[in-house]
């Protein structure tokens, strides 16, 4: 089993459908135990029933409500101390137009949408990781998996805040991976391209991410097949479809610069440490 799958039990947020459901199904096929989490219990129950695997269970969690994380994680780990992998998959996408702000009455709706994206896509990820990390670090091996987007590298101007949150997740994952480099926790970023899920439910055309309307889109099956292949290769950055050339371009342009900068930081830390 490759290092990408060198763990036993994963909590997958946003696991009641879409990419979270597909990721859960992939992990189950590898013989892993999986706990899916989400806001809507009926969706979670339907997924557990459909996948029909004794190693699959669910818990209700709204990743935008960070004030619940301490008790949630404590209760979960009492019941499932075997958890050694966290998949930060839950996310929302809102098409937001600055040109729509023609008068002050429209500001509240705009900022509410933006704040909900930031709370779920950024704050929830950072806080949930912090709450789980001490436990995962105590395990013989483990993994933190973040789900960013091909839009982390080149934004979609229709969704400015969503694209920015995913750019945050890419940058955050780079730093997290570097800081955990001397531990047994593998840090993996999955950067999906356009995939035919219900992520675009708030768009004027919620099916504009389906392959029949956009040839750049992948089906969920095509996406998860590429994720499996790239994780089997042991990649730290998993980028299916059109996300792959974008991730490669970033690496070719900034990868060496990133390595140089963290090496400089390490030298300064060494020079300033007491001998």
N, C-alpha and C positions, 0 to 999 in steps of 0.2 A: 504494500500500500504506500503510495507516494506521501511525501510530507504534507501535502495539501489535505489529506484525509487521515492524518495521524492523530485522531481524537475519537471520542466515543459517543458523545451526546450533544446535540446542537439545539439551542433555542433560536428559532427563526421568527423574527418580527415581521408583521405583514404577511403572515403565512396562510391566511384564509383564502387566498386566490392569487391570480397573476403569477409574477415571478417568484414570490415567496412559496407558493404552492409547488411550483416546478422545482425549486431548489430543494424543498423538503422531500419531494418524490425522488430526486436524484440521490440524496443522502440515504434515504431508505433503501434504495437499490444497492448501495454500498454496504448494507448491513448495519447502518448507524441507527441509534435511537434519536428521535426527533420530537421536539416539542414546538408546536406552532403557536404564535401569539398574535392577537389582533383585537380590534375594538368591538367587532360584531360577532357575538357568540354563535349566532345561527350560521354564519359563513364558516366558522371554525368547525362546527359540528358537521356541516355538509362535507367539508374537505376530509375530515377524519373518516366519515362514513364511506366516501368515494374511494379513498386510497386503501382503506381496509387493511391496515397493517398493525399488528400488535405492538410494534415499536413506536407507533405514532400516538401522541396525545396533544391536548391543547390547554392553553391558559388565556384568560382574557386580560388584555393590556392595551391601554391607550398611550402610545409613546409620546404624545404631546403633553401628558400630565406628569411631568418629572417629579412632582411632589409625592407621587405614589411609589417611586422606584425603590426606595429603601425597604419599605415593608414588602413590596412585591418580590424583590430579589431574595430577601431573607426567608420568606415563606416558600418560595420556589426551591431554594437550595436545601431547605430542610426536607422537602419531599423528594427532590432530585439532586442529591449531592454529586451525582455522576456528570452533571453538565460541565463540559470543558471546551465548548465552542459557542460563540455568540455571533449570529448573523444579523447585522443591522440593515434590514431590507426595507422596513416600513418607510413610505414616503408619499408625499402628495404633490401634485403639479397644478398650478393655476395659471391660465393665460391672463396676464395683467398688462393693460395698456395705459401708459402715461398720458397719451393724447386724449384719453377718456375723461381726464380730470379737468373738465371745462368749468366746473363750479364746486364750491366747498361741500355740497351735499353728497358728492361721490367719493370723498376722501376716505370716509370710514370703511366703506366696503372694500376699497383698494388696500388700505393698510391692514384690515382684518385678514384678507387673503394672503398678503405678504407675510404677516406675523405667523399665521398658521403654518406656512411652508417652512419658515425659519425654525419654529418651535419643534416641528416633527422631524424635518430633514437634517437639522444641525444640533439643536439643544438636546433633543431626545437621544441622538446617537452618542454625543459626547458624555452625557450623564449616565446613560445605561451602561456604556463601556466602563466608566469609572466604577460603577457599583459592582460589576461582574469581575473586573480584572483581578482583585486580590484572590478570589476563589480560583480563577483559571490559572493564575501564576503558581498556585499551590499544587497543581496537577503535574504528572510526569510529562505531559505534552498537552498542547491545546491550540486554539485558533481564535482569532478575531477576524471576521469577514465583514467588510463594508461594501455597500452597493452604491456606487456613484452613478456615472452616466457618460456616454460619449459627449454630452453637452458640458461636461466638466472641462473639456479642452477647447471646444468651439461652441459658444452659447447659441441658443435659439432665442432670437429677440422677442418672439411672441411670449416667451416665458422667462422674463429677465431674472426674477428672484429665484425660481427653481434652478435655472442654469448656474446662478451664483452659489446656491447652496451645494450643488454637486461639485463645483470647483473647490469649495471649502472642504468637502469630504475627500477629494483627491489629495489636497495639500495636507490635511489632517492625517490621512492614512500614511503618507510618506514619513511624517514625523513620528507617528506611533510605531511604525515598523522599525525605524531607526533606533528609537529609544528602547525597544524590546529586543534588539538584535542579539543580545547576549543571554536571552531567556529561551525557554522551550516553547514559547508561544509564537506561532506563525501568523503573520498579519497579511491578509490577502484583500486586494481591491477587485471587485467585479464592476466593470463599467459597461452596462448594457447599451446597445444602440436603440433604435426605434424597434419596439416589439409589440405585437398585436395583443395587448392586454386592455384592461379598463382604466389605465392610468389617465387617459384623456377624457374621462367622463365629464369634466367641467368645460371642455372645449365646445364651440358651437357645433362642430361635427365630432362626436365622441369616437367615431370609427376612422378618423383620419390617420391613425397609426396602424391600420390593418394593411396587409400586403396587397389586397385587391385595389386599394386606393393609393398606396405608396410603395413602389418597387424596392425602396431602400429598407423597408421593414422586414424583420424576421418573424416567423411564427414562433410561438413559445417553444415548440419542439425543436426548431432549428437553433434557437438561442441556447437551450439547455444542453443540446448535443455539443455545441462549441464550448460551453462552460465546462462540461465534463472533460472534453479533450484537453483543454488548456490547463485545467487543474491537475489532470493526470500527468501533465508535463512538469508540474511543480511550479508553475508561474506564480509570481507574487502579484502580478497585474493581469487580470483576466479580461480581455476586451474582444468580445465577439462582433461580427458584422462590421459596419462602418466605424465602430469605435476603435477597431484595431489600428488602422492607419493614423488616426488622431493620437492615440496613445503612443504610437511609435514615433510620430513627429515630435511630440513633447519630449520623449526620452532622448531623441537625437539632438534636440535643440538645448534642452536644459538639464539632462541627466548628469552629464559630466560636471556642470556648474554646481548642481546640488551636492554631488559627492565632494567636490572641492570645498564647498562652504561648510559642510558638516565636519570635514577633516580639520579645517581651520579652527572651528569651535572646539574640537577635541584637543588640539594642540594648546589652545589658550587655557582650557580647563586643566590640562596637565601642568602647564607652566605656573598656574596660580595655586596649584595644590601644594600642601606642605610636604616637605621631603624629610 
